[in-house]
Amino acid sequence: MKIIRLAILVFVFAATLPNLLLSNDPKPKAEDLVKIELFTDHVKALPGSTFLLAIKFTIQKDWHTYWVNPGDAGLPTVVELDLPEGWHSTEIIFPIPQKIKFDEFANYGYEKEVMHMMAVTIAPNAEIGNVKIDALIKFLVCKEECLTGSKKQSFSINVSHMHEFNIDNLPIFGQFTSELPLREHPINAEASIIGDRLTLDLSGMELNYSKNLTFFPIEEGYMVNGAEQKLTKAGASTTFGLVLDQYREANPERIKGLIVSDTAIIADKANRAIYIDIPTINK
């Protein structure tokens, strides 16, 4: 499937190359299409404690970046931190994506604005004082053509004997939390495969949506991303009918992904998505 995605990227580039060559306009740079800002939830943090780093992307109109599973073409965003010895961080956390269709294909990513997050843990024996940390952000931004970009930015955290939240930044982190899927929820899920069809049966509580309820697979290579997702509702039960890629290497042993709504997906919760991780039954 990675070979197929590479072929799609080559096709997109080849299709847009003549327009780029004929155009009198200078080719845009990826770094000019994406504004990146860094925010921390703490001004001061204790040795051995963990603070949060938010990486905010503001993306120029009609362009997009990518989710952890980019879909049929693309690459996920990567953030590398140059941390002092004994410090460590998580991988970046991706919020709920959107489905970006082109022809019969589909990408998973973000338009206009997206916020990623990382948790950074300070070494227990870290010296007291202000610490500057460099971040290298690598991304792919696409419209008709795709451009690779990277930006090196830095932020500071004060290692102190007391902790202090960055009050001005806390709304940013609250907004990010609402764009994460619920991992603990009352929904029961089952997955079964017959031929090239994957059925997801969800029950236990009615899933709310206005117009759209969409499944996003976290692992790539087994689904036809651009195919219609057939949705059936009966009371508190919801069923997805999904199309599997006939060229997949094997059937997935587990289905990991997000069920994403266009509104709060469960009563009394603000989040628009739930996370599922379930074994598959091959029939």
C-alpha positions in Angstrom: 0.0 0.0 0.0 2.9 2.4 0.6 4.0 1.7 -3.0 0.5 2.7 -4.2 0.6 5.8 -2.1 4.0 6.8 -3.6 2.6 6.2 -7.0 -0.3 8.5 -6.2 2.1 11.2 -5.0 4.1 10.9 -8.2 0.9 11.1 -10.3 -0.2 14.2 -8.5 3.2 15.8 -8.9 3.4 14.8 -12.6 -0.1 16.2 -13.2 0.6 19.5 -11.7 4.2 19.9 -13.1 3.1 21.5 -16.5 1.1 24.1 -14.7 4.0 24.9 -12.4 6.3 25.3 -15.4 4.0 27.4 -17.4 3.0 29.7 -14.5 4.7 33.0 -14.2 4.0 33.0 -10.5 6.9 31.9 -8.2 6.4 28.5 -6.7 5.3 28.9 -3.1 7.4 27.6 -0.3 5.9 25.2 2.2 7.2 27.3 5.1 5.2 30.3 3.7 2.0 28.3 3.6 2.0 27.2 7.2 2.5 29.4 10.3 3.7 27.4 13.3 3.5 28.6 16.9 4.6 26.8 20.1 2.9 27.1 23.5 3.5 25.5 26.9 1.0 25.0 29.7 3.6 25.8 32.3 5.9 28.8 32.9 7.7 27.0 35.7 7.9 23.2 36.2 9.5 20.9 38.8 12.4 18.5 38.1 10.9 15.2 37.3 7.5 16.7 36.3 5.7 16.7 33.0 4.5 19.7 31.1 2.6 20.0 27.8 3.7 21.5 24.5 1.2 22.6 21.9 2.3 23.0 18.2 -0.3 25.2 16.4 -0.5 25.1 12.6 -2.3 27.9 10.7 -2.6 26.7 7.2 -3.2 28.9 4.1 -6.6 28.5 2.5 -7.1 25.5 0.2 -4.0 23.7 1.5 -3.9 20.9 4.1 -1.5 18.9 6.3 -1.9 15.3 7.4 -3.1 13.0 10.1 -1.1 10.0 11.5 -2.7 7.9 8.7 -2.6 10.3 5.8 -4.9 8.2 3.6 -4.2 7.6 0.0 -1.3 10.1 -0.3 0.7 12.2 2.0 2.9 12.1 5.1 2.1 12.7 8.7 3.6 15.7 10.5 6.7 14.9 12.7 8.1 17.0 15.5 11.7 16.3 16.9 12.7 18.0 20.1 16.4 18.5 21.0 16.0 17.7 24.7 18.7 17.9 27.5 20.1 14.6 28.8 17.6 12.7 30.9 14.5 14.5 29.5 12.1 12.7 27.3 8.8 13.3 25.4 5.9 11.5 23.8 5.3 11.4 20.1 3.0 14.1 18.8 -0.7 13.6 19.5 -2.9 14.1 16.5 -6.4 15.5 17.0 -9.5 14.5 15.1 -8.9 14.7 11.3 -11.2 15.5 8.5 -11.7 13.5 5.2 -10.3 15.4 2.2 -11.5 13.8 -1.1 -9.9 14.0 -4.5 -11.2 12.1 -7.4 -11.9 8.6 -6.1 -9.3 8.9 -3.4 -9.3 10.4 0.1 -6.7 11.9 2.4 -7.0 12.3 6.2 -5.7 15.6 7.5 -6.3 19.2 8.4 -7.3 22.5 6.7 -7.1 26.0 8.0 -5.9 25.2 11.6 -4.7 22.3 13.7 -3.1 21.9 17.0 -0.8 19.0 17.9 0.5 18.3 21.4 3.4 16.5 23.1 4.1 15.8 26.8 7.6 16.6 27.9 9.1 15.1 31.1 11.9 16.9 32.8 14.9 14.9 34.1 14.6 14.3 37.9 18.1 15.7 38.4 17.6 18.7 36.1 19.4 21.9 37.2 17.2 24.8 38.3 17.0 27.6 35.7 15.6 28.5 32.4 16.0 25.9 29.6 15.7 26.7 25.9 14.6 23.7 23.7 14.8 23.6 19.9 12.0 21.9 18.0 12.3 20.7 14.4 8.9 20.5 12.7 8.7 18.5 9.5 5.5 18.5 7.4 3.9 18.0 4.0 1.4 20.6 2.8 -0.7 19.9 -0.3 -3.2 21.5 -2.6 -3.0 20.4 -6.2 0.7 20.0 -5.6 2.5 18.8 -2.5 5.4 20.7 -0.8 7.7 19.4 1.9 8.5 21.8 4.7 10.5 22.1 7.9 10.8 24.8 10.5 13.1 25.1 13.4 11.6 26.9 16.4 12.3 27.1 20.1 10.6 27.5 23.4 11.7 27.9 27.0 10.7 26.4 30.3 11.8 27.5 33.7 12.9 24.5 35.9 12.0 25.6 39.4 11.4 24.4 42.9 7.7 25.4 42.3 5.4 25.0 39.4 3.4 27.7 37.7 0.8 27.3 35.0 0.8 29.6 32.0 -2.6 31.1 32.5 -2.7 32.8 29.1 -2.2 29.5 27.3 -4.6 27.3 29.2 -7.6 28.0 26.9 -5.4 26.6 24.0 -5.0 23.3 25.8 -8.7 23.1 26.7 -9.6 23.6 23.1 -7.2 20.8 22.1 -8.7 18.4 24.7 -12.1 18.8 23.1 -10.7 17.7 19.8 -9.4 14.4 21.1 -11.4 11.2 20.8 -12.9 9.6 23.9 -11.0 6.5 24.9 -13.3 5.6 27.7 -16.9 5.3 26.6 -20.0 3.0 26.9 -19.9 1.9 23.3 -19.5 -1.8 22.5 -17.9 -2.5 19.1 -17.5 -5.6 17.0 -15.7 -6.0 13.6 -16.2 -8.7 11.1 -14.8 -9.4 7.6 -16.4 -11.2 4.7 -14.4 -11.0 1.5 -13.6 -7.4 0.8 -16.2 -6.1 3.2 -15.6 -4.9 6.8 -18.6 -4.4 9.1 -18.4 -2.4 12.3 -21.3 -2.9 14.7 -21.6 -0.3 17.5 -24.1 -0.6 20.3 -24.6 0.4 24.0 -25.6 4.0 23.4 -26.9 6.0 20.5 -24.3 7.9 18.6 -25.2 11.5 17.9 -24.6 13.2 14.5 -26.3 15.8 12.3 -25.2 14.8 8.8 -21.9 12.8 9.0 -20.6 9.9 11.0 -17.3 8.7 9.7 -14.8 5.9 10.5 -11.1 6.9 10.3 -8.6 3.9 10.4 -5.5 4.6 12.3 -3.5 1.9 10.5 -3.1 2.3 6.7 -3.1 -0.2 3.9 -6.3 -2.2 4.3 -9.3 0.2 3.5 -10.5 1.9 0.3 -10.3 5.4 1.8 -12.4 7.1 -0.9 -15.2 4.5 -0.9 -18.6 5.4 0.5 -19.1 4.3 4.1 -22.6 2.8 4.3 -24.3 3.7 7.6 -27.3 2.0 9.2 -28.9 3.0 12.4 -31.5 1.1 14.5 -32.2 2.6 17.9 -29.0 2.5 20.0 -27.2 0.4 17.3 -25.1 1.8 14.5 -23.5 -0.3 11.7 -20.8 0.7 9.3 -20.3 -1.1 5.9 -16.7 -0.4 4.7 -14.8 -1.5 1.6 -11.5 -3.2 2.0 -8.6 -2.7 -0.5 -8.5 -5.8 -2.7 -4.7 -5.4 -2.9 -4.2 -5.4 0.9 -1.4 -7.6 2.1 -3.6 -9.3 4.7 -6.8 -8.7 6.7 -6.2 -6.6 9.8 -6.1 -8.6 13.1 -7.5 -5.6 14.9 -9.4 -2.5 14.0 -8.0 0.7 15.5 -9.6 3.9 14.6 -11.9 6.8 15.3 -15.7 7.1 14.9 -16.1 10.9 14.2 -19.3 12.9 14.3 -20.1 16.4 13.2 -21.4 17.2 16.7 -21.0 15.9 20.2 -21.0 12.2 19.7 -22.2 11.0 23.1 -24.7 12.7 25.4 -23.1 14.9 28.1 -19.7 14.9 26.4 -18.3 17.7 24.2 -16.0 15.4 22.2 -16.9 14.6 18.6 -15.2 11.2 18.4 -14.6 7.9 20.1 -11.6 5.6 19.8 -12.0 1.9 19.2 -9.5 -1.0 19.3 -11.2 -4.3 18.7 -10.2 -7.7 17.2 -11.6 -8.7 13.9 -13.7 -11.8 13.1 -13.1 -13.4 9.7 -16.2 -15.1 8.4 
